[in-house]
Every structure is written in structure tokens, then in C-alpha cells.
Amino acid sequence: MDSTGKEREAVQLMADAEKRVKSSQSFLRGLFGGNTKIEEACEMYARAANMFKMAKNWNAAGNAFCQAAKLHMQLQSKHDSATSFVDAGNAYKKADPQEAINCLNAAIDIYTDMGRFTIAAKHHITIAEIYETELVDIEKAVAHYEQSADYYKGEESNSSANKCLLKVASYAAQLEQYQKAIEIYEQIGTSTMDNPLLKYSAKEYFFKAALCHFIVDELNAKLAVEKYEEMFPAFSDSRECKLIKNLLDAHEEQNSEAYTEAVKEFDSISRLDQWLTTMLLRIKKSIQGDGDGDLK
């Protein structure tokens, strides 16, 4: 069956499902067989949704899954309702990002009501990613990453919580909310430095916290580096620590060339990502007499 045929069959299933719903309402308020009719309608909506998916009519698929979700809720089947809302959200993601978010929020409401916070956290991440990539609303993306982290923490899923918080910290720094970023990087650095499997990452988090300090105040950055070295001696021998100290020296001397050379040397071994490049440029611009320029 081609796409047109699948879509035609889906439309017929939607119509049949609607008839089932209407007929259920005439069964003495559903006391005699009404629920059976609703269950049949749920199945038909789900089948129609899958037909629409095969025809790549994502809006229609999302709508059909939504209809099924509402009927499942009418039947007090919370899990099935939430699953259908998620299916609707996944279909809408391909055509209507805002409607996808609405459906995922509806699923989240059900999951939190059921005490399923881990799965609710997962869907908050999906919403955050839609705000990041599709709607480009970073503040809303951050809010959903924070909510996800909160739910993961409550369920003792600290690793998953930290992944979300690192996203928050990264965006906070980009939005010049440096204190917020510093608190998160220090918190995660401290929590990972005693973990044999994660301690290697701690130097990166302390490095990023130090850079955020540096943008705000050079003296605070020096004090922060000393604190991190005392807390986590392995930080002292890291390339990140050596770079930040070289940058502090160059900044103190207002030596733009020394600053650029230190960054260039670091980049030759560990490629700078976009976040580090942005932060290092912000510091460089504060060196007297330096224009916009670049880092290398």
C-alpha cells in the first residue's frame, strides 16, 4: 500500500474511532459496554497514528496519538495515556515543535503524578533539546535541564543529574551568569574528584570554574586556582591548571602576545571547543589595548 492508501485507511480508522466514542456515550452513561467501545476507539486511533506515520503525515499522527491518550485517561489508564502522549510528542517533533512540547508536558504531568520521576526527567531533557535546536529558546531549555536534574537527584541518579547540570552551567556562562556556572562546576568537580572512575573529569570542571572567575575578577581567579589545587592536588599537574596560571600571568602583565601563545600551545594538544574559545576570547578582550581579535 502506498502513502496515499495508508493515509486513506488512517482517515477511515479515525472516523470509525470517533463513531465508537459517540456510541459509547449512549450506553446509559457507559454502564453497559461503554468502556469496551472506548477501548476499541483507543486501538483504532493508535492504528491510525501508525498509518499516518508510515505516510509521513506527522501532524495527523500526533493528533491521532493525542486522541488515544485522552481516551486512555478517560479509562483511568494513566500509563497508556502517558505513553500515547509521548508517541504524539515524538510524531509532532518532526512537524510542530511547540505541539511536541505540549504533549511531552502532558506525559510528564502523568508520570510525576504516578511518582515516575526518572522517566519524567528523561522527557524534560527531550523538551530542553527541542528548545535548544528547534525553537532556539535557551532560557527555557535551561529551565527544563534544571528540572530534569532536580528529578534525577531525587531518585539518586547523580550521574544523570550532573549531565543536565553541566548543560545548565555551560549556558549560564554563555549568558554571563558566571556565579551560577561557577557554583555548578565547583559542585560537580568536588563530587567527582574522589571517585576513581570520574576524578579525571574533575580538573576540567575546576578549569571551567576558574575561567568563569577570571572573566569576573582576576584576583578571584587566582584564589580559586589555589583553592582547587589544595582540594584536588592532581589539578596542579594538569595542562588546564598550567594554562590558567600562564593566562593569569599574561593578563597581569597586559601581555596579549603571551596570552595568545599560551592558548595556542594548549590548543595544539587539546583542541579548543566553542565554549572554551568564547570564554578565552572574553578574557583576552579585557587585556588593555586588545581589540576583538582572535586567540591564535
Secondary structure, DSSP 8 states (H G I E B T S, - for coil): --HHHHHHHHHHHHHHHHHHHHHHTTTGGGTTTHHHHHHHHHHHHHHHHHHHHHTT-HHHHHHHHHHHHHHHHHTT-HHHHHHHHHHHHHHHTTT-HHHHHHHHHHHHHHHHHTT-HHHHHHHHHHHHHHHHHTS--HHHHHHHHHHHHHHHHHTT-HHHHHHHHHHHHHHHHHTT-HHHHHHHHHHHHHHHTT-TTTHHHHHHHHHHHHHHHHHH-HHHHHHHHHHHHHH-GGGGGSHHHHHHHHHHHHHHTT-HHHHHHHHHHHHHHS---HHHHHHHHHHHHTSTT--S----
